[in-house]
Amino acid sequence: MAKIVVKKYMVQVYGKLVISGKYTMDDREVTDDIKFVPETYHEAVALWIAAYEASRGE
């Protein structure tokens, strides 16, 4: 099984896509229009979103 490497620049990309509603980290929300963030990125994306929203005062 190939090991998936987390690329730092993709964390921000996936984070912005989750915020915009184009991607999700909940497999129950996946549709033809909403894609799934690879599980390898879930923790890093969640942390990025939390930091992003904290910096915006949300």
Secondary structure by P-SEA (a helix, b strand, c coil): cbbbbbbaaaaaaaaaaaaacccccccccccccbbbccccaaaaaaaaaaaaaaaacc
